[in-house]
Amino acid sequence: MTPNARNIAVGLTVIVALAMLGGMILIFAGLPQMFQAGYEIKIINGSANSMQFYPEASLPEAVIHPGVYQRRNGMVDLSTIQTPGFGYGLEKINRELPEPVVSFK
């Protein structure tokens, strides 16, 4: 085989391999959408991982969501978290923050 024919064969092999790779990417990227059977799973996650060492740090939030900060029988009450988004009701929480140390503009 001449060097010119060999270079053409290698080039064609690379082009075919890239085409196959592109096809596999398109096929496997669409697989998760094919397995969705027309329904949506909604996961609501209220996280209360551990008790705080300094509960006074969350007093403004505890006024609006008292059940989140008090455990009864190992459970917390998330009934006050209802609005869209995270549902924390940030506009109701009266928290005063200190002045920022650094400001980037």
DOVEXTOR-897973 format. One record per atom (N, C-alpha, C, O): x, y, z. Coordinates in steps of 0.05 Angstrom, whole numbers, padded with zeros to 5 digits, always signed. Last residue first. Example, Ala and Ser with C-alpha at 12.3 -4.5 7.8 and 13.67 -1.06 7.14 Angstrom:
# DOVEXTOR-897973
+00257-00045+00142/+00273-00021+00143/+00258+00001+00157/+00268+00023+00161/+00264-00114+00156/+00246-00090+00156/+00264-00066+00156/+00285-00066+00169/
END
This chain:
# DOVEXTOR-897973
-00366+00922+00858/-00384+00935+00840/-00374+00934+00811/-00387+00944+00793/-00365+00889+00919/-00354+00889+00892/-00374+00902+00873/-00397+00894+00873/-00348+00901+00985/-00368+00904+00965/-00355+00906+00938/-00337+00922+00934/-00336+00872+01049/-00326+00879+01022/-00349+00882+01003/-00368+00866+01005/-00369+00870+01093/-00340+00876+01097/-00328+00885+01071/-00312+00904+01070/-00435+00898+01098/-00415+00879+01085/-00387+00889+01090/-00381+00913+01091/-00467+00907+01161/-00456+00919+01136/-00436+00900+01124/-00421+00886+01139/-00511+00854+01183/-00490+00874+01187/-00481+00885+01160/-00487+00874+01139/-00583+00849+01177/-00556+00839+01171/-00535+00861+01176/-00542+00885+01172/-00639+00831+01210/-00622+00854+01205/-00594+00843+01201/-00582+00830+01218/-00699+00802+01192/-00671+00797+01199/-00655+00821+01191/-00656+00830+01168/-00758+00784+01193/-00746+00810+01201/-00717+00805+01210/-00712+00803+01235/-00794+00753+01144/-00773+00749+01164/-00759+00776+01169/-00749+00788+01150/-00827+00762+01101/-00839+00763+01128/-00817+00763+01150/-00822+00771+01173/-00798+00753+01056/-00808+00780+01060/-00820+00783+01088/-00823+00806+01097/-00788+00698+01057/-00767+00716+01064/-00777+00744+01070/-00765+00759+01086/-00816+00648+01056/-00829+00673+01064/-00809+00694+01073/-00813+00706+01094/-00798+00599+01039/-00789+00608+01065/-00804+00633+01075/-00804+00640+01098/-00805+00574+00990/-00827+00576+01009/-00820+00586+01036/-00835+00582+01055/-00773+00566+00947/-00766+00551+00971/-00788+00554+00992/-00790+00537+01010/-00827+00572+00903/-00798+00574+00907/-00791+00557+00931/-00802+00535+00934/-00889+00592+00935/-00873+00582+00913/-00843+00587+00918/-00835+00602+00935/-00904+00575+01005/-00904+00592+00982/-00887+00581+00959/-00871+00564+00964/-00899+00542+01051/-00919+00536+01030/-00917+00552+01005/-00929+00545+00985/-00883+00526+01110/-00867+00530+01086/-00885+00522+01063/-00887+00498+01055/-00913+00510+01153/-00912+00539+01147/-00897+00545+01121/-00897+00568+01112/-00907+00455+01158/-00932+00465+01147/-00932+00495+01141/-00948+00504+01125/-00866+00425+01178/-00860+00441+01155/-00885+00454+01143/-00885+00464+01120/-00843+00406+01239/-00868+00413+01226/-00862+00433+01203/-00852+00455+01208/-00801+00349+01251/-00805+00378+01250/-00831+00383+01234/-00839+00366+01218/-00791+00295+01298/-00801+00306+01272/-00803+00336+01274/-00807+00347+01296/-00781+00271+01347/-00761+00268+01326/-00769+00279+01299/-00756+00274+01279/-00823+00289+01378/-00821+00260+01372/-00803+00256+01348/-00808+00238+01331/-00810+00350+01353/-00829+00336+01371/-00830+00307+01361/-00836+00302+01338/-00765+00404+01349/-00771+00376+01343/-00790+00364+01364/-00787+00368+01388/-00767+00467+01324/-00773+00451+01348/-00780+00423+01339/-00799+00419+01323/-00760+00493+01276/-00738+00495+01296/-00744+00481+01322/-00728+00482+01340/-00806+00487+01248/-00782+00478+01236/-00759+00477+01256/-00741+00460+01253/-00847+00511+01277/-00845+00482+01277/-00820+00471+01265/-00813+00448+01270/-00842+00567+01268/-00835+00555+01294/-00831+00525+01293/-00815+00514+01308/-00831+00609+01224/-00832+00579+01221/-00825+00565+01247/-00804+00553+01249/-00829+00661+01245/-00846+00655+01222/-00851+00625+01219/-00873+00616+01213/-00792+00655+01287/-00818+00670+01292/-00837+00663+01270/-00861+00659+01276/-00749+00631+01264/-00765+00615+01282/-00792+00629+01289/-00811+00615+01295/-00723+00673+01238/-00737+00652+01222/-00756+00636+01240/-00777+00627+01230/-00703+00701+01283/-00721+00714+01264/-00737+00694+01247/-00760+00698+01241/-00670+00659+01308/-00695+00670+01321/-00713+00685+01301/-00737+00681+01302/-00623+00634+01295/-00646+00631+01277/-00672+00642+01289/-00693+00635+01280/-00588+00642+01336/-00580+00652+01310/-00603+00651+01290/-00604+00666+01271/-00605+00615+01380/-00613+00643+01378/-00605+00655+01351/-00616+00676+01343/-00582+00564+01379/-00608+00568+01367/-00617+00597+01364/-00634+00603+01347/-00525+00541+01370/-00532+00568+01378/-00560+00574+01366/-00561+00588+01346/-00523+00490+01352/-00509+00495+01378/-00517+00523+01388/-00515+00528+01412/-00581+00459+01325/-00561+00480+01325/-00548+00483+01352/-00561+00479+01373/-00589+00392+01303/-00596+00414+01321/-00574+00434+01320/-00550+00428+01316/-00590+00376+01232/-00581+00372+01260/-00590+00396+01277/-00597+00417+01266/-00622+00379+01184/-00602+00359+01189/-00595+00355+01218/-00594+00332+01227/-00672+00388+01154/-00667+00395+01182/-00647+00375+01192/-00654+00357+01207/-00699+00406+01093/-00676+00395+01106/-00673+00406+01135/-00673+00430+01139/-00748+00385+01053/-00743+00403+01075/-00721+00392+01091/-00724+00370+01103/-00762+00374+00989/-00742+00367+01009/-00739+00390+01029/-00728+00411+01023/-00802+00344+00944/-00801+00366+00963/-00782+00358+00985/-00786+00338+00999/-00805+00326+00879/-00792+00320+00904/-00791+00345+00921/-00780+00366+00912/-00846+00300+00831/-00841+00325+00846/-00829+00317+00873/-00841+00303+00889/-00842+00273+00769/-00839+00267+00798/-00831+00292+00812/-00811+00305+00805/-00888+00270+00717/-00866+00285+00729/-00865+00277+00759/-00886+00276+00772/-00901+00233+00657/-00907+00243+00684/-00883+00255+00696/-00860+00251+00687/-00887+00209+00609/-00908+00229+00609/-00917+00238+00637/-00938+00250+00639/-00845+00174+00620/-00871+00164+00610/-00893+00184+00612/-00916+00176+00618/-00781+00179+00601/-00802+00193+00616/-00828+00186+00604/-00834+00190+00580/-00747+00154+00566/-00757+00138+00588/-00777+00153+00606/-00788+00141+00624/-00733+00194+00530/-00750+00172+00520/-00761+00156+00543/-00783+00145+00541/-00699+00226+00560/-00725+00236+00553/-00744+00214+00543/-00768+00216+00546/-00654+00192+00565/-00669+00199+00589/-00697+00210+00582/-00716+00206+00597/-00637+00189+00508/-00649+00167+00522/-00664+00175+00548/-00686+00164+00552/-00610+00230+00483/-00639+00231+00483/-00652+00209+00498/-00677+00209+00502/-00557+00217+00490/-00566+00242+00502/-00597+00243+00503/-00608+00256+00520/-00553+00171+00458/-00553+00168+00487/-00561+00194+00502/-00570+00193+00525/-00557+00194+00406/-00575+00173+00415/-00577+00172+00446/-00598+00172+00457/-00516+00232+00404/-00544+00240+00399/-00563+00220+00410/-00584+00227+00422/-00472+00198+00414/-00478+00220+00432/-00507+00229+00429/-00521+00234+00449/-00475+00165+00369/-00479+00154+00396/-00485+00175+00416/-00502+00171+00434/-00463+00203+00328/-00489+00188+00329/-00495+00177+00356/-00517+00178+00366/-00411+00217+00342/-00432+00237+00342/-00459+00224+00343/-00477+00234+00357/-00386+00166+00334/-00386+00179+00360/-00408+00200+00363/-00422+00201+00383/-00394+00161+00278/-00406+00142+00297/-00407+00153+00325/-00427+00149+00339/-00363+00204+00261/-00391+00203+00254/-00406+00184+00273/-00428+00190+00283/-00313+00188+00279/-00325+00212+00290/-00355+00213+00284/-00370+00222+00301/-00306+00141+00247/-00307+00139+00276/-00319+00164+00289/-00335+00161+00308/-00305+00164+00196/-00326+00145+00203/-00329+00143+00233/-00351+00142+00244/-00258+00195+00201/-00283+00208+00195/-00307+00190+00203/-00326+00199+00214/-00220+00154+00210/-00224+00175+00231/-00251+00189+00226/-00266+00194+00245/-00223+00127+00162/-00229+00113+00187/-00235+00133+00209/-00254+00129+00225/-00206+00166+00126/-00233+00156+00125/-00241+00142+00150/-00264+00144+00159/-00152+00171+00144/-00170+00193+00145/-00199+00185+00144/-00216+00195+00159/-00133+00119+00132/-00133+00129+00160/-00152+00152+00163/-00168+00153+00182/-00138+00120+00076/-00152+00100+00092/-00154+00108+00121/-00175+00105+00134/-00104+00163+00063/-00132+00165+00057/-00148+00145+00073/-00170+00152+00083/-00055+00140+00080/-00065+00165+00092/-00095+00169+00087/-00109+00178+00105/-00052+00097+00044/-00053+00092+00073/-00064+00117+00087/-00081+00114+00105/-00046+00123-00004/-00070+00107+00000/-00074+00101+00030/-00097+00101+00040/+00005+00147+00005/-00018+00164-00001/-00045+00148+00004/-00063+00159+00016/+00039+00103+00012/+00034+00121+00034/+00010+00139+00030/-00005+00145+00049/+00011+00043-00017/+00027+00067-00019/+00021+00086+00005/+00000+00084+00017/+00017-00024+00000/+00000+00000+00000/+00018+00025+00000/+00037+00026+00015/
END
